Amino acid sequence: MKTILISLLLLSTGYYSYAQYTFVPSTSVFQGLSGGDLQMGDLNNDGFPDIIMSGFDNTGSMLTEIYLNDGQGDFILSSNQPFVGYVDVTIILTDVNGDGSLDVLFNGEKENTGLTMEYYENLNIPNTVDFQFVGGFTGGPAALRSSTVWADLNNDGNMDIVYSGYQIGVGVFIWYLLGDGSGNFANAVMVPGTMGACAGSLIAQDIDGDGDIDLFVVGFDSDDMVDPKTRMYKNKIAEGGGFNFEEITGLPFMDMSISLAKAEDVDGDGRLDLFLSGRNQIGEIETRLYYQSSPFNFVEDKASGDFDGIVDGDMALADIDGDGDIDIIVSGFATDNNGDDIITTTLYINDFKNGGSGNYTKVPGLNFQGAGSGNLGMMDIDGDGDIDIIVSGFDDYNSTDSYTTLYYNKTPQVSSITSYEGATWVVYPNPTDGVFMIHTSDHLNDSSIEVYSLLGEAITSAKIVNNATCIDLSNYPAGVYILNLNNQQTYKIVKY
């Protein structure tokens, strides 16, 4: 009930126009790392999100460290550290073998070994960090400056490994390893019909909304690393599980290198939009947002020039203020208005709920540390129903010291209220890790609640009993879902 009363108070005092965005640094002590990766997930099987990070420390040594969540959002260095150091690496946390625990995949440069792809199985022992190297996993061709993702390329219901990078003596390509859902993978094969990219980004998502995985790559497409390219490929699934990719030409994307890319529906129309940042073909740092108005039809945001250009850093997208739309945080190397080189971290708030169309406003005065050559992570770390932020990397352009800081989100979350014809609905928390509550007025008992995906697929339903109901999306993928409230009003909820 406390959450409900706070939300009502904020709405009545005009919060939407005068929001105060507040983040408080954690007192937890983390190793400063750069040139690696950072991911969050439950690594010791206790139900709380932990942190794994890899990279160079401030002495130049390679490290991989796990920090454990105490259940209150504070962290301690795990006494068991099962991994050696990696740099120029992608870390993927996912349940590879279907046993309900998070396994770890590394693709990058391993200490005393060189370029490698390795998979470690979580032994799923409660309250224990215990991973086992999976023998027989051959990985794929070693690739420099690679980008690695997890996606079901052939629509067989099993997740596959997809990565793009430069293989010495071969060139720049995209490879895939088909998975069987039990932790076994076929040998790596080049993705047919595609050109890869290195020193850039790879996206494998259903970009056109037709139910299969498409590809987007940005970066250098040759080993001379001179001419960056940006390409998008449509998946052509065939009967029997075969697939091929067809390049979509004539798109407005800027060619970039040392680039970052994310796909997310930022304007609430059910289609994935694209956010890019990096160096253009003449070396200038740019950040661009492209709206997808229909399948593979993208239009550049008129406000792209208002985003800070970022290179060699990271970007993360999530609902920071709980209003049901996607906000953006970017960090890395940039150039200020005086032409000086700096490292900056900036939060942009989506004004879609205020009648905009996915336009963004910069939030001043937050004073986050920088993530130069580093990483950003976003998740509800302390279990209070909002998205917290962790930043790791170089903080000062003129310093060689890196830092890692966790920031607790103390911004009031007010999206939980919507109304029609005098009826009040309270939906919280939003965003959610899966379970959320709906409260409403007495006269709306027995009202129907329906949940749909952005593609219009019915997910689940419930009835209001004693003014409330509980809905559980834990078994569904992260993303934006639509609530139909008694066939009167629709509302977005974000599952992370």
N, C-alpha and C positions, 0 to 999 in steps of 0.2 A: 504493500500500500504506500510505503514511503516513496518509492519510485514514481508512482502515479501522481501523488500530490506535487512532487517537485516538477514533473513534466507539465502539469496543469498550470502551475505558477509561472513557469518560464514562458509558456505560450501566451498567457494573459498579459505579460509584461513586454511583449513585442520582441522576443528573443531573436526572431528571424532577421531582423534588421540590425541588431546590435550585439551579435554574438561575440563572446570573449573566448578566444582560443587559448587554452592554457595547457602547458606540458611541464611536468616536474621531473628533473633528473633523478634516477635511482641512485641509491648509495652502494649498490652492488659494484664490485670491482671486476673489470674485464681486461683481458689482454688487448692492446692496440695492434691491429693487423691491417695489412694492405696487400693488394695484388692477388686476392683470393676470392672466397665466397663466404656467405653467411646464410644459414637457414634455421628455421624454428619448427619444432615438432616434439612430440613426446618420445624421448629416446630411452627412458628407463621404465616405461610402462606403468607409470603411476597416475596417468590422467591429466598431467599438467605439461604445458609446452616448455621445452628446453631449448637451448641454443647450441649449435655447432658452427664453428668458424675455422677457416683455413687462410693462410697467407704468410707473408713475411712479417716477423716482429721487428722491433726497432733496432735490433742488432744484425738484421739481415738473415736470420735463421728461419727455416720453414717450420710452421707449426700447424697442427690441427687440434683444437681444444673443444671440449664439451662442458657446458655450464648447466647445472641442474636447478630447476625451479622448485622452491620450497613449498609451493602451494599458495603462497601469498604474493607472488610476483617478485620475490627476491631470489638472487642466484648465488650459487657457490660453485667453484671449480670441482668437477667430478674427480673423485680419487682414482677412478679407472679411466685411463685415456687409451683406447684401443687403436688409434690411428696415428700414422706418421704424418709429416707435414706435406702439404700440397700448395702449389701456387698456379696462377693462370688456370684456375679450375672451376668447373661447375659441380656443385653438390646437389644431388636430388634425394629428397626424403620421400619415400613412398612405400606402400606395402607391396613389394615385388611378388611375394609368394603366397599372398592371400591368407596369412595366418593372423591378421588383425594387428600386427605391430609394424612400426616404421623401419624399413631397411635403408641402407645408405649406398648410393652410387657416386663415385668420383670419376671425373674425366678431366685430366689435366696433367701437370708436371708433378711427379712424386719425388720426394726426397731420396737421393742416392739411387734413383731408378730411371728417371726421365719421363717422357710422355707415356701415359697409361690410362686405361679405363678399367675400374675395379668395382666389384659389387660385394657388399658385406651384409650378411643376414643377421637381423636382430633375433636373438634366441628367445625373446618373449618371456623373460623371467621378471616378475613384478618387482619394482623398485630397484632394478639392477641394470647397469650399463654393461651389456655383454653382447659383442658382435663377433661373428665368425666369417672369415674370408671364404667365399664360395669358390671352391676349386672347380675347374672345368669351364668357368666363364671366360671366354676368349676375348671379350671386348671387341673392338674393331680397329681399323688402321689408326695409328697414332696421328693426331691432327693438332697443329699449332693454332693458337688463338681461336679456339673452337667455342661453339655455343651448343648446349645439350638440353634436350627437352624430353618429356615423357608423354606419349600419345598413342592412340589406337589407330595406326595408319590404315590397316586393312579391314576395319570394322568387324573383327571377329570376337569382340568383347574382351580381348586381352591387351594390356598395355605394352607398347613397344618403345625402344630407345631410338631417338632420332638426333643426329648431331651434324653440324657443319663446321668445316675448318680447312686448313691447308695441310695436305700430306706431302712431305718432302719427296721430290722426284715424281710426283703424280699430278698434283694440282689441287684446286679448290673445289670440293664437292660436298653433297649431302649424303650421309650414310644412314642406314637403319638396321636394327636388329629386331626381328620379330620375336615377341614373347609368347609363352604358352599359358601364362597366368599362374604357374607354379614355381617361378624363379628360373626357368630355363629359357635360353635365347639361341636363335639360329645365328650363323655367322653373318658378319656385317656385309651389306650389299649397298651399292650406290642407288639412290632414289632415281628411278627412271624419269627422263624428261626434265631434269632440273640442273641448274648451276648453283653452286654453294656460295658461301661468303665466309671470310675470316676477319678478325678484328671488328666484329659486329655482333648482330643478334639474329636468332632464329625463333620464329613463332610457328607452332603447330596447333591450330585451332580451327573450328568450323567457321570460317570467315563468312561464307555466303549463306549459312543457315540451312544447308540441304542435308545435314545429318552425317557428313563425313569430314575428315580432317584435311584442311588445306594448309599450304605452307607460305610463309613470308620470310625472306632473308634480306639483310642489309649489311653491307661491308665491302671489303675488297674481294673481287672475284678472280684474281690471278696472283701468282706468287711474287710478282714485282711490287705488289701493294702500292700501286700508283693511282688506279682509276676505280673509285668506289661505285657500286651499283646497288639498286634496290629492286627486288623482284617479288612477284606474287604468283603462286601456282594453285590452280584448281585441281582437286582430287577427282579422278575419273575411276570410281570403283566399278569393277567388272564382276559378272557372275562368277561364283566360285572363290571370291576373296582376292582376286588379282586387282591391281590398281596401277594407274599411270597418272602423270601430272602434266597439265597444260598451262603454259605461261599466259597470264593475263596481261596484255600490253595496253599502252595508252593511258596508264594511271598517272596521277599528278605527283607521286611521291618524289621528294628530293633524294638524290643519291648521297649517301653519307658513309663515313668510316669512323672507327673508334666509337661505335654507335650503340645506342640503347633503343629498344622497341618494346612496346606493350600493346596488347589488344584488349579493349574493354568497351562495353556499351556506356558511353559517358552522357548521352542525351536521352536515354530512356525510351528509345524507339524499338528495342529488341534486336538491333543489329550491332555487330562489333565495329568500333571505331579504332583508329590507330594513332599512337602517340610516339613520335620519333625524336631523337636527339643525337647530335654528333657533329663531325666536321663535314662541311660540304666539299664540293670538288675543287674549290679554290682555297680551302683551309679555314674558312670562317666557321665559328661554332653556331649551330642553329638548333632550335627546338620547334617542332611542328606537330599540330594536331589535325587529323583528317577524319571528317565524319563520313560514315558509309550511309548513303541515302537509299540505296537499293543494292542488290548483290553485285559486289565488285565495282560499284560506282562511288568514288570517294571525292569529297570536296574539302579543300583546305579551310580550316577555321580562320575567320577574319581576324581573330585575336591572337594568332600564333606569334606575332611579333612581340606580344606582351609577356611571353614566357622567357625566363632566363635560358640562354643557350648553355648546354651542359655537355661536357665530354669527359670520358674516362672516370665515370662515377656510377651512379645507379638511379633508378626511378622505381617508385612503388605506388600502386593505386588501391585505394580502399575508401570506405565511408568513414571519415574522421569525425564528423559532427552528428552522425546518426540520423540524417534527414532522408536517407533512402537513395542517395545518388553517390557517384564515384568522385572522390577528391584525389589530388595528385601531389606527391612530394618528389622533388628531384634534387640531386646533390652531385657535385663534382667540380671539375675545373671550368672556369668561366672567365669572361672579360667584363669589367665594370664599365660605367659610363665614361670614365677617364681613359679607357683603353688599357688599364692595368690588369694583369693576370691575378685572379683570386680563386679561392675555393668557397663555394656557397651551398647552403641547403635551404630550399624554399618550399613552402606549402601553398598550394593553390586550391581554393574552395569552389566547388561546382555550384552555380546558382540556379540549376535546373528547377528545383522546388520553388524558387521564387519567381517563376514565370519566364525564366531564360530558356535557352536551348542548348545547354551544355557548355555555356561560357564560363570562364574561370576568373577568379579574383585572387590576387596575391595577398597573403596574410603577412603584414609587417610585424617586426619586433619579436619574433619567436626565439632567435638566437640559438638555433640548433648548431651543434658542431658539424664540421664538414665530413664528406665521404669521398675525398679525392682518392682515386685508385682504390676505392673501397666499396661498401655495400650498405643497403638499407633493408630493414625488415619491418613488417607490420603485422601485428597479431594482438589479440586480447591476452596480454601476459598475466595480468593480475586478477582476471576473472570478474571484472566489474561491468562487463557488457559493452566496452568501447575499445577502439583500436589504439594500441600503444606502438611506439616507434623505437627502433634501435638503429644507431648510426655508427659505422665503423670505417676508418680510413684516415687520410691526411686531413688535418683541420686548417692548416696554414700553408699557403703557396710557398713560402720561404723556409719551411721547416721540413725535416726528414722524419719527424716523430708522428706516429699514427696513434689514434685513440679509438675507444669503443664506449659509447654511452647509450644507456637505455632511458627513454623518456616515457613516463606514465601520462596518459591522456586524462586530463581533468576538465576537458571541455564538456559543458552540459549537453546531454543527448536528448533532443526534444522531438525527434521525428515520430515518437510513439503516439501522436494524437492526430486523429482525423475525425471529421464529423459530417453528418448530413441530417437535415430536417430536425435539428436540435438533439440528435443522438450523438453521444460521445463514445469513441472507441479508443482504447489504450492498448498499444502493441509494444511489448518490450521483452528483452532488449533487442535493439536494432542498431548495428549488425548483431548477429547471433552466431554461436558456434554450432547451432542445430536446433536447440529447444527454445521456444519463446511462448509467451503468454498473451492472451487477448482478454481484456475486460471491457464490459459495456454496460448499458443502462438496464434497469429492471424490465422494461417493456420489450426488450429485445431477446429475452430468453428463448431458446429453441431456434434462434437464427442460424442460418447455415454459413459456414466459412469454407471456402475452397481455395486451394493453392495450385497455381499454374507455373510452368516454366515460361521463359520468354518466348519460346516457340509455340506456346498455347497448349502444351501437353498437360493434362490434369495430373497432379502429383499426389494430393491427398485432400481430405475434407474432414470437417468436424462440426459439432453443434455447440452452441452456447448453453451451458447448464450452470445455474446459480451465478449468473452474470459473468462467467469466465469459461475459457477452455485453454488447453495446452496443446501445442503442435510441435512435433519432433521431425526435423529434417536431417537428422544426423547421418542417415544412410544415403543422402543425396549429395551431388557435387557442390562445391563452392560456387557461388554466383548470385545473381539477382532473381528473385521469385516474385510473383504477383499474387496478392491476396484479393479475393473477391468477397467483400463483406456484405452478406445477406442480399446479394444481387443488386446492391445500391451504389457501391463505391469500390474502386480498386485501389490498391496500395502496394508499394514496393517494399520488400524486405531483403536484406543482404545477408547471405550465409558465407562465412569465411572458412 
